Amino acid sequence: MKPSEIVRQLNEHVVGQDDAKKILAVAVYSHFKRTAALRQAESPVELVKSNILLIGPTGTGKTLLCETLSRILGVPFVTADATTLAQTEFVGAEIEAILQRLLDKAGGDLDKAQRGIVFIDEVDKLKAPAGQSRAASGERVQHALLKIMEGAPVKLKSGHYIDTTQVLFICGGAFVGLGEILARTHSFGFISTSEDDSQKILDRLNARVKPTDLYEFGLIPEFAGRLPVIARLQDLDRDMLVRIMVEPKNSIYNQFREILKSEGVELVIEPPVFEQVADLAIEYQAGARSLRGIFEEMITPVLYVVPDNPAVQRVVIPSLFEEARFFGAPAGS
């Protein structure tokens, strides 16, 4: 699947984050081209795997991008939490458990599992708190992940060996404080005959996260080096949150419309409602994650009433702060 096709399909399910989508699509395309070449043993050049790091605030879509990507590609996908790995004394056993879940997701098909995707979230939590030396547990986890991220056979409890050489590892994290490091360390400047082109290139260079920025943040050089492809996700503003509720195929609005449609009821939510929900989500500072909770609370009174009132054919929600309006069949129908 070409990068442009991957992006097109991602756009059907994930709103915005265009730069991150393109970086992810190209990285995945290159990864599976590499995998195909390794399988056919046709390349005279050694093709090294490039794992991916997604940087962005909570609720900006890191996990959703990875889940959607795995569905598009038809490969098994599992998630893991770096903080959980850091809290256990048996990191190796936990890593084996992650790979066992990948095999389970592949229905026991070892070959398919070895072409899967593993998403490790909150890797930024593997650094030590400010002013302290690196946390032993966090650094221990980083070292433990190095081997499987690069590619190695791992023996599972079932007795199977899973080779992670072709498994794509995507790590994610909010990396709070990285912006200050970038502001201090990035000061690219150059001469260009075109002012517009100069500014575009300058903005791109200054937005780029360098390995040294990750070292300063608290990741060990070896771990950061296993994540050469870096994509940054932007904060979600009000317009983005509104689009997330409405545009994707599986948007929250479409889901609840489908639920009420099964009851023979049309659900109509007026445009100002989405803006009100978005404003609350911004206040909660949890990104898109808080949208469903607000929506559920708004729809609950409707779903309570509708099943007991078969005459209701249409429900209109004019405001987040007003009662829903119920409309029945016309008189005499």
C-alpha positions as CSV (number, residue, x, y, z in Angstrom):
1,M,0.0,0.0,0.0
2,K,1.5,3.4,-1.1
3,P,2.0,6.1,1.6
4,S,-0.7,8.3,-0.1
5,E,-3.2,5.4,0.2
6,I,-2.3,4.8,3.8
7,V,-2.9,8.5,4.6
8,R,-6.2,8.5,2.6
9,Q,-7.5,5.6,4.7
10,L,-6.2,7.1,7.9
11,N,-8.1,10.3,7.1
12,E,-11.4,8.4,7.1
13,H,-10.9,7.5,10.8
14,V,-8.5,10.1,12.3
15,V,-9.0,13.9,12.0
16,G,-6.1,16.2,11.5
17,Q,-2.4,15.5,12.4
18,D,-1.6,15.6,8.7
19,D,2.2,15.8,9.1
20,A,2.3,12.9,11.6
21,K,0.2,10.8,9.2
22,K,2.6,11.4,6.3
23,I,5.6,10.5,8.4
24,L,3.9,7.4,9.8
25,A,2.7,6.3,6.4
26,V,6.2,6.7,4.8
27,A,7.9,4.9,7.7
28,V,5.4,2.0,7.5
29,Y,5.7,1.8,3.7
30,S,9.5,1.6,4.1
31,H,9.3,-0.9,6.9
32,F,7.1,-3.4,4.9
33,K,9.3,-2.9,1.8
34,R,12.2,-3.8,3.9
35,T,10.4,-6.8,5.3
36,A,9.5,-8.0,1.8
37,A,13.1,-7.7,0.6
38,L,14.3,-9.6,3.6
39,R,11.8,-12.4,3.0
40,Q,12.9,-12.7,-0.7
41,A,16.6,-12.2,0.2
42,E,16.8,-10.0,-2.9
43,S,18.6,-6.9,-1.6
44,P,22.4,-6.8,-1.7
45,V,22.2,-3.9,0.8
46,E,21.5,-4.5,4.5
47,L,18.2,-2.9,5.3
48,V,18.0,-1.7,8.9
49,K,14.6,-1.4,10.7
50,S,13.4,2.1,11.6
51,N,11.0,2.1,14.6
52,I,8.9,5.1,15.3
53,L,8.4,7.6,18.1
54,L,5.1,9.6,18.3
55,I,5.3,12.7,20.5
56,G,2.2,14.5,21.5
57,P,0.0,15.5,24.5
58,T,-2.5,13.0,25.9
59,G,-5.7,12.6,23.9
60,T,-4.2,13.7,20.5
61,G,-4.6,10.4,18.8
62,K,-1.3,8.4,19.2
63,T,-3.0,5.1,20.1
64,L,-5.9,5.7,17.6
65,L,-3.4,6.3,14.8
66,C,-1.6,3.0,15.5
67,E,-4.8,1.0,16.0
68,T,-6.2,2.4,12.7
69,L,-3.0,1.7,10.9
70,S,-2.9,-1.9,12.0
71,R,-6.5,-2.4,10.8
72,I,-5.7,-0.8,7.4
73,L,-2.7,-3.1,7.0
74,G,-4.4,-6.2,8.4
75,V,-1.6,-7.0,10.8
76,P,-1.9,-7.9,14.5
77,F,-1.5,-5.1,17.0
78,V,-0.9,-4.9,20.7
79,T,-0.3,-2.0,23.2
80,A,1.8,-1.9,26.3
81,D,2.4,0.7,29.0
82,A,6.0,1.7,29.7
83,T,5.1,2.7,33.3
84,T,3.8,-0.8,33.9
85,L,7.0,-2.3,32.7
86,A,8.9,0.1,35.0
87,Q,6.9,-1.0,38.0
88,T,7.6,-4.7,37.7
89,E,10.7,-6.6,38.8
90,F,10.4,-9.0,35.9
91,V,10.7,-6.8,32.9
92,G,11.8,-9.7,30.7
93,A,8.7,-11.8,31.6
94,E,6.5,-8.8,30.9
95,I,8.1,-8.3,27.5
96,E,7.5,-12.0,26.7
97,A,3.9,-11.5,27.7
98,I,3.5,-8.6,25.2
99,L,4.9,-10.8,22.4
100,Q,2.6,-13.7,23.5
101,R,-0.4,-11.3,23.2
102,L,0.9,-10.4,19.7
103,L,0.9,-14.1,18.8
104,D,-2.6,-14.5,20.3
105,K,-3.8,-11.6,18.2
106,A,-2.5,-13.3,15.1
107,G,-4.5,-16.4,16.0
108,G,-1.4,-18.4,16.7
109,D,0.0,-17.7,13.3
110,L,3.7,-17.1,14.1
111,D,4.5,-15.7,10.6
112,K,1.7,-13.2,10.9
113,A,2.7,-12.2,14.4
114,Q,6.2,-11.5,13.3
115,R,4.9,-8.9,10.9
116,G,2.8,-7.2,13.6
117,I,2.9,-3.8,15.4
118,V,3.7,-3.2,19.0
119,F,2.8,0.2,20.5
120,I,4.5,1.1,23.8
121,D,2.9,4.2,25.3
122,E,4.3,6.6,27.9
123,V,7.9,5.9,27.2
124,D,8.6,9.5,28.4
125,K,7.8,8.2,31.9
126,L,11.0,6.1,31.7
127,K,13.1,9.1,32.5
128,A,14.0,10.3,36.1
129,P,12.1,13.2,37.7
130,A,13.8,16.6,37.2
131,G,16.9,17.1,39.3
132,Q,17.5,13.4,39.9
133,S,19.7,10.9,38.2
134,R,18.0,8.5,35.8
135,A,15.6,6.2,37.6
136,A,17.1,2.8,37.7
137,S,13.8,1.1,36.8
138,G,13.2,3.4,33.8
139,E,16.7,2.9,32.5
140,R,16.4,-0.8,33.1
141,V,13.3,-1.0,30.9
142,Q,14.9,1.0,28.2
143,H,17.8,-1.4,28.1
144,A,15.5,-4.4,28.2
145,L,13.6,-3.1,25.2
146,L,16.7,-2.4,23.1
147,K,17.2,-6.0,21.9
148,I,13.7,-6.8,20.8
149,M,13.3,-3.4,19.2
150,E,16.4,-4.0,17.1
151,G,15.3,-7.6,16.3
152,A,16.0,-10.8,18.2
153,P,14.4,-14.3,18.7
154,V,12.5,-14.4,22.0
155,K,11.3,-17.6,23.6
156,L,7.7,-17.5,24.9
157,K,6.2,-19.5,27.7
158,S,4.4,-21.6,25.1
159,G,7.8,-22.7,23.8
160,H,7.5,-20.8,20.6
161,Y,10.3,-18.5,19.4
162,I,9.1,-15.2,18.0
163,D,11.6,-13.2,15.9
164,T,11.1,-9.5,16.4
165,T,13.3,-8.5,13.4
166,Q,10.2,-7.7,11.3
167,V,8.0,-6.5,14.2
168,L,7.4,-2.7,14.0
169,F,7.7,-1.0,17.3
170,I,6.0,2.4,17.8
171,C,6.6,4.3,21.0
172,G,4.6,7.2,22.2
173,G,4.6,9.8,25.0
174,A,3.6,13.3,25.9
175,F,7.2,14.4,26.6
176,V,6.2,17.3,28.8
177,G,9.0,19.8,28.9
178,L,10.6,18.8,25.6
179,G,9.3,22.0,24.1
180,E,11.5,24.0,26.4
181,I,14.5,21.9,25.3
182,L,13.7,22.5,21.7
183,A,13.3,26.3,22.2
184,R,16.7,26.4,23.8
185,T,18.6,24.1,21.5
186,H,17.1,24.9,18.1
187,S,18.2,28.1,16.3
188,F,18.6,27.1,12.7
189,G,19.1,30.0,10.2
190,F,20.3,30.1,6.5
191,I,20.2,32.2,3.4
192,S,17.6,31.6,0.7
193,T,16.5,33.4,-2.4
194,S,12.9,32.8,-1.6
195,E,11.6,34.2,1.7
196,D,8.5,31.9,1.7
197,D,10.6,28.7,1.1
198,S,13.1,29.9,3.7
199,Q,10.4,30.2,6.4
200,K,8.9,26.8,5.6
201,I,12.2,25.1,5.8
202,L,13.2,27.0,9.0
203,D,9.9,26.1,10.7
204,R,10.4,22.4,9.8
205,L,13.9,22.3,11.1
206,N,13.0,24.1,14.3
207,A,10.1,21.7,14.9
208,R,12.3,18.6,14.4
209,V,13.3,16.6,17.5
210,K,17.0,15.7,17.5
211,P,18.4,12.6,19.3
212,T,20.3,15.0,21.5
213,D,17.0,16.6,22.6
214,L,15.8,13.1,23.7
215,Y,19.1,12.5,25.6
216,E,18.7,15.7,27.5
217,F,15.1,14.8,28.2
218,G,16.2,11.6,29.9
219,L,16.2,8.8,27.3
220,I,19.4,6.8,27.1
221,P,21.2,7.3,23.7
222,E,20.9,3.6,22.7
223,F,17.1,3.7,23.3
224,A,16.6,7.0,21.4
225,G,18.8,5.6,18.6
226,R,16.3,2.7,18.1
227,L,13.6,5.3,17.3
228,P,15.0,7.2,14.3
229,V,11.6,8.2,12.9
230,I,9.9,10.9,15.0
231,A,6.5,12.4,14.4
232,R,5.0,15.1,16.6
233,L,1.2,15.4,17.1
234,Q,-0.3,18.8,17.8
235,D,-2.6,19.9,20.5
236,L,-6.3,19.7,19.6
237,D,-8.1,23.0,19.4
238,R,-11.8,23.6,19.4
239,D,-12.3,23.1,15.7
240,M,-10.3,19.9,15.7
241,L,-12.4,18.5,18.5
242,V,-15.6,19.4,16.7
243,R,-14.4,17.6,13.6
244,I,-13.4,14.6,15.6
245,M,-17.0,14.3,16.9
246,V,-18.6,14.6,13.5
247,E,-16.3,13.6,10.5
248,P,-14.8,10.1,11.0
249,K,-16.8,7.1,9.9
250,N,-16.9,5.9,13.5
251,S,-17.4,9.3,15.0
252,I,-19.2,9.6,18.4
253,Y,-22.1,11.3,16.7
254,N,-22.5,8.6,14.1
255,Q,-22.3,5.9,16.7
256,F,-25.2,7.4,18.8
257,R,-27.2,8.1,15.6
258,E,-26.9,4.5,14.7
259,I,-27.9,3.4,18.2
260,L,-31.1,5.5,18.1
261,K,-31.7,4.5,14.5
262,S,-32.1,0.9,15.7
263,E,-34.9,2.3,17.9
264,G,-36.5,3.9,14.8
265,V,-35.5,7.4,16.1
266,E,-33.6,10.1,14.3
267,L,-31.0,11.9,16.4
268,V,-30.3,15.6,15.6
269,I,-27.6,17.5,17.5
270,E,-27.4,21.2,16.7
271,P,-24.0,22.6,15.7
272,P,-23.5,24.8,18.9
273,V,-23.7,21.6,21.0
274,F,-20.4,20.3,19.5
275,E,-18.7,23.5,20.3
276,Q,-19.9,23.4,23.8
277,V,-18.7,19.8,24.2
278,A,-15.3,20.8,22.7
279,D,-15.0,23.7,25.2
280,L,-15.6,21.4,28.1
281,A,-13.0,18.9,26.7
282,I,-10.4,21.6,26.5
283,E,-11.2,22.6,30.1
284,Y,-10.7,19.0,31.2
285,Q,-7.3,19.0,29.5
286,A,-7.6,15.4,28.3
287,G,-7.8,16.0,24.6
288,A,-10.2,13.8,22.6
289,R,-10.4,11.2,25.4
290,S,-12.9,13.3,27.4
291,L,-15.3,13.7,24.4
292,R,-17.0,10.3,24.9
293,G,-17.7,10.8,28.6
294,I,-19.3,14.2,27.9
295,F,-21.4,12.8,25.1
296,E,-22.5,9.8,27.1
297,E,-23.7,12.1,29.9
298,M,-25.6,14.2,27.4
299,I,-27.2,11.2,25.6
300,T,-28.1,9.2,28.8
301,P,-31.5,10.9,29.4
302,V,-32.4,10.4,25.8
303,L,-31.6,6.7,25.8
304,Y,-33.5,6.3,29.1
305,V,-36.7,7.8,27.6
306,V,-36.8,6.5,24.1
307,P,-37.2,2.7,24.7
308,D,-40.4,3.3,26.7
309,N,-41.9,5.7,24.2
310,P,-42.3,4.0,20.8
311,A,-44.1,7.1,19.4
312,V,-40.9,9.1,19.5
313,Q,-39.5,9.5,16.0
314,R,-37.1,12.3,16.3
315,V,-34.9,13.7,19.1
316,V,-33.3,17.2,18.9
317,I,-30.6,18.4,21.3
318,P,-30.4,22.2,20.9
319,S,-27.8,22.9,23.6
320,L,-25.6,21.0,26.1
321,F,-27.4,23.0,28.8
322,E,-31.0,22.4,27.6
323,E,-33.3,19.4,27.8
324,A,-33.6,17.3,24.6
325,R,-36.7,17.8,22.6
326,F,-38.8,14.7,21.6
327,F,-41.0,14.6,18.6
328,G,-43.6,11.9,17.9
329,A,-45.6,10.8,14.9
330,P,-48.0,13.4,13.4
331,A,-51.5,13.3,14.8
332,G,-53.8,10.8,13.0
333,S,-50.9,8.9,11.6
